[in-house]
């Protein structure tokens, strides 16, 4: 756990984010933390339409993407299977400090996540209910094993390649391709040229799409064939 304080920052849509004391970057877009979770990760991967989404996430962070996805699934009445990897977990207190506009049912599940969040994250967090399942593995993704052809969506949301290059490496992107089911989409905020070329070399079909508050986002798809 980090001893230095996390600096809270409001974003333009009114939802909060934090500035990481070591990386010097915010966890979410300053244009909107809740917006980014919904518009980039949820919608560009088409998870908001999937009848039984299985999400693989790199970078659980403050749990914003999970909460947005959970809210969507509860609203639609579909189950969610969510597997996230986090190499730099924050404390329960830091997670609890980031409040989001959740329904009562989603907030109740989030409280359960906070209650089960390990003080020393040597073991995965696993939480199950009628709503679905969440597993957070506190692992380095360069060494982690991903389930083969499992994910219907991949949220690639670590800190930037500039300060945290490991999750963006070609061999990690290849592992993510192999973890994706056919037709699955990967979404991320980075449009770095070297990263996009490595993503295409791993097998994904890569596109730049218009973003909100920045020039573009990246979406990639594992071909059906």
C-alpha positions as CSV (number, residue, x, y, z in Angstrom):
1,X,0.0,0.0,0.0
2,X,1.1,3.5,-0.7
3,X,1.9,5.7,2.4
4,X,1.7,9.0,0.5
5,X,-1.8,10.6,0.3
6,X,-3.9,10.3,-2.8
7,X,-5.0,13.7,-4.0
8,X,-8.7,13.9,-4.8
9,X,-9.7,15.7,-8.0
10,X,-13.2,16.4,-9.4
11,X,-13.8,15.7,-13.1
12,X,-15.9,17.6,-15.5
13,X,-18.9,15.3,-15.2
14,X,-18.9,15.8,-11.4
15,X,-17.6,12.4,-10.6
16,X,-14.3,12.2,-8.6
17,X,-10.9,10.6,-9.3
18,X,-7.6,10.5,-7.5
19,X,-4.1,11.5,-8.4
20,X,-1.7,8.6,-7.8
21,X,1.2,9.8,-5.6
22,X,3.8,7.6,-7.3
23,X,2.7,7.6,-10.9
24,X,1.7,11.3,-11.0
25,X,-1.4,10.5,-13.1
26,X,-5.1,10.4,-12.4
27,X,-7.0,7.1,-12.4
28,X,-9.6,8.5,-14.8
29,X,-10.0,11.1,-17.4
30,X,-10.3,14.6,-16.0
31,X,-13.1,15.1,-18.5
32,X,-15.2,12.7,-16.5
33,X,-14.4,9.5,-14.5
34,X,-18.0,8.1,-14.8
35,X,-18.2,9.2,-18.4
36,X,-15.0,7.4,-19.3
37,X,-16.1,4.2,-17.6
38,X,-19.5,4.2,-19.5
39,X,-18.6,5.7,-22.9
40,X,-15.1,4.1,-23.4
41,X,-15.1,0.8,-21.6
42,X,-18.8,-0.2,-21.3
43,X,-20.1,1.0,-24.6
44,X,-17.1,0.7,-27.0
45,X,-16.8,-3.0,-26.0
46,X,-20.6,-3.3,-26.4
47,X,-20.8,-4.7,-22.9
48,X,-23.9,-2.6,-22.3
49,X,-25.7,-4.8,-24.9
50,X,-24.3,-8.2,-24.1
51,X,-26.7,-10.8,-22.6
52,X,-24.1,-12.4,-20.3
53,X,-20.9,-10.3,-20.3
54,X,-17.5,-11.7,-19.2
55,X,-15.2,-8.8,-18.6
56,X,-11.4,-9.1,-18.3
57,X,-9.9,-5.9,-16.9
58,X,-6.3,-4.8,-16.6
59,X,-6.2,-2.2,-13.9
60,X,-9.0,-2.4,-11.3
61,X,-7.9,0.9,-9.8
62,X,-10.7,2.6,-7.9
63,X,-13.3,0.2,-9.2
64,X,-15.0,2.8,-11.4
65,X,-15.3,0.5,-14.5
66,X,-16.6,-2.3,-12.4
67,X,-19.3,-0.2,-10.8
68,X,-20.4,1.2,-14.2
69,X,-20.6,-2.3,-15.6
70,X,-22.4,-3.6,-12.6
71,X,-24.9,-0.8,-12.7
72,X,-25.6,-1.5,-16.4
73,X,-26.1,-5.2,-15.8
74,X,-28.4,-4.8,-12.8
75,X,-30.5,-2.3,-14.8
76,X,-30.8,-4.8,-17.7
77,X,-31.3,-7.8,-15.4
78,X,-28.3,-9.8,-16.8
79,X,-25.5,-11.6,-14.9
80,X,-22.0,-10.3,-14.8
81,X,-18.7,-12.2,-14.6
82,X,-15.9,-9.8,-14.0
83,X,-12.2,-10.7,-13.7
84,X,-9.8,-7.9,-12.9
85,X,-6.0,-7.7,-12.4
86,X,-4.4,-5.0,-10.2
87,X,-0.7,-4.8,-9.4
88,X,-0.9,-1.7,-7.3
89,X,-4.0,-2.0,-5.1
90,X,-5.1,0.8,-2.9
91,X,-6.6,0.5,0.6
92,X,-10.2,0.0,1.5
93,X,-10.3,3.5,2.8
94,X,-9.1,4.9,-0.5
95,X,-11.7,2.9,-2.4
96,X,-14.4,4.1,0.0
97,X,-13.4,7.7,-0.6
98,X,-14.5,7.6,-4.3
99,X,-18.3,7.9,-4.4
100,X,-20.2,7.3,-7.6
101,X,-23.9,7.7,-8.6
102,X,-25.0,4.1,-8.0
103,X,-28.5,2.7,-7.5
104,X,-29.2,1.3,-4.0
105,X,-28.8,-2.3,-5.3
106,X,-25.4,-1.6,-6.9
107,X,-24.2,0.3,-3.9
108,X,-25.1,-2.6,-1.6
109,X,-22.9,-4.9,-3.8
110,X,-20.1,-2.3,-3.7
111,X,-20.3,-2.2,0.1
112,X,-19.8,-6.0,0.0
113,X,-16.7,-5.5,-2.1
114,X,-15.3,-3.0,0.4
115,X,-16.0,-5.3,3.3
116,X,-14.2,-8.1,1.6
117,X,-11.3,-6.0,0.3
118,X,-8.1,-7.6,1.8
119,X,-5.9,-5.4,4.1
120,X,-2.9,-7.3,2.7
121,X,-3.8,-8.4,-0.9
122,X,-1.9,-11.6,-1.1
123,X,-5.0,-13.6,-2.1
124,X,-7.6,-12.8,-4.8
125,X,-10.8,-11.1,-3.8
126,X,-13.8,-13.2,-4.8
127,X,-17.4,-12.1,-4.4
128,X,-20.5,-13.9,-5.8
129,X,-24.2,-13.3,-5.7
130,X,-27.4,-13.4,-7.7
131,X,-26.0,-10.5,-9.7
132,X,-22.9,-12.5,-10.8
133,X,-19.2,-12.7,-9.8
134,X,-16.2,-10.4,-9.2
135,X,-12.7,-11.6,-8.9
136,X,-9.7,-9.3,-8.4
137,X,-6.3,-10.8,-8.7
138,X,-3.5,-8.8,-7.3
139,X,-0.9,-9.9,-9.9
140,X,1.6,-8.5,-12.3
141,X,-0.1,-9.1,-15.7
142,X,3.3,-9.7,-17.3
143,X,3.4,-13.0,-15.3
144,X,-0.4,-13.7,-15.0
145,X,-2.3,-16.4,-16.8
146,X,-5.5,-15.3,-18.5
147,X,-8.4,-17.7,-19.2
148,X,-8.3,-18.8,-22.8
149,X,-11.0,-17.5,-25.2
150,X,-13.0,-16.4,-22.1
151,X,-13.6,-12.6,-22.3
152,X,-16.4,-11.0,-24.2
153,X,-14.8,-7.6,-23.4
154,X,-11.4,-6.4,-22.3
155,X,-10.9,-3.2,-20.4
156,X,-7.3,-2.2,-20.8
157,X,-7.0,0.5,-18.2
158,X,-3.6,0.6,-16.4
159,X,-1.6,3.8,-16.0
160,X,-0.1,5.1,-19.2
161,X,2.7,3.5,-21.2
162,X,4.9,6.4,-20.2
163,X,4.9,5.6,-16.4
164,X,3.7,2.0,-16.4
165,X,5.0,0.3,-19.6
166,X,4.7,-3.3,-18.5
167,X,0.9,-3.9,-19.2
168,X,1.3,-2.5,-22.7
169,X,4.1,-4.8,-23.8
170,X,3.5,-7.0,-26.9
171,X,3.6,-10.3,-25.1
172,X,0.9,-9.0,-22.7
173,X,-1.3,-7.9,-25.6
174,X,-0.8,-11.3,-27.2
175,X,-2.0,-12.9,-24.0
176,X,-5.1,-10.6,-24.0
177,X,-5.8,-11.6,-27.6
178,X,-5.7,-15.3,-26.6
179,X,-8.0,-14.5,-23.7
180,X,-10.6,-12.9,-25.9
181,X,-13.5,-14.9,-27.3
182,X,-14.2,-14.5,-31.0
183,X,-15.8,-11.2,-31.7
184,X,-14.7,-9.7,-28.3
185,X,-13.7,-6.1,-28.1
186,X,-10.9,-4.4,-26.3
187,X,-11.1,-0.8,-25.4
188,X,-8.5,1.6,-24.0
189,X,-7.7,5.3,-23.8
190,X,-4.2,5.1,-25.3
191,X,-3.7,5.7,-29.0
192,X,0.1,5.5,-28.9
193,X,1.5,4.4,-32.2
194,X,3.8,1.6,-31.0
195,X,1.1,0.2,-28.8
196,X,-1.5,0.2,-31.6
197,X,1.0,-1.6,-33.9
198,X,1.7,-4.2,-31.3
199,X,-2.0,-4.7,-30.7
200,X,-2.5,-5.3,-34.4
201,X,0.5,-7.6,-34.5
202,X,-1.1,-9.7,-31.7
203,X,-4.1,-10.4,-34.0
204,X,-6.6,-7.7,-33.1
205,X,-8.3,-5.5,-35.8
206,X,-7.6,-2.0,-34.4
207,X,-9.5,1.2,-34.9
208,X,-9.2,4.8,-33.7
209,X,-12.6,6.2,-32.6
210,X,-13.6,9.7,-31.5
211,X,-13.2,10.3,-27.8
212,X,-14.7,12.7,-25.4
213,X,-12.3,15.5,-24.3
214,X,-9.4,14.1,-26.2
215,X,-8.6,13.3,-29.8
216,X,-9.3,9.6,-29.9
217,X,-9.6,6.3,-28.1
218,X,-8.7,2.8,-29.3
219,X,-11.0,-0.1,-29.8
220,X,-9.8,-3.5,-31.1
221,X,-11.7,-6.7,-32.0
222,X,-10.8,-10.3,-32.2
223,X,-12.0,-11.5,-35.5
224,X,-14.9,-14.0,-35.6
225,X,-12.9,-16.3,-38.0
